[in-house]
């Protein structure tokens, strides 16, 4: 004879050392870290693009307003040396106007 169990339902599971509650914490921390890194990289890339756009705008503005040899020298310097300072180009543009 004997008893045959066809199905059963677990109503509650617990432990005293909180092992079950800490199982997903490391994975959650990894996902949050990866998300933070992704946001930081996106912000960095956006800042670089904005800065490059400012440089390109100012470069073309200098090129538009200047036709002298001195201006051409500045344009060549900016293009060849990859000047990365929009502030420097702004001050140069103000000087030339």
PyMOL commands that set and color helices and strands:
alter all, ss='L'
color gray80, all
select helices_A, chain A and resi 19-22+25-65+69-81+86-96
alter helices_A, ss='H'
color red, helices_A
deselect
rebuild
show_as cartoon
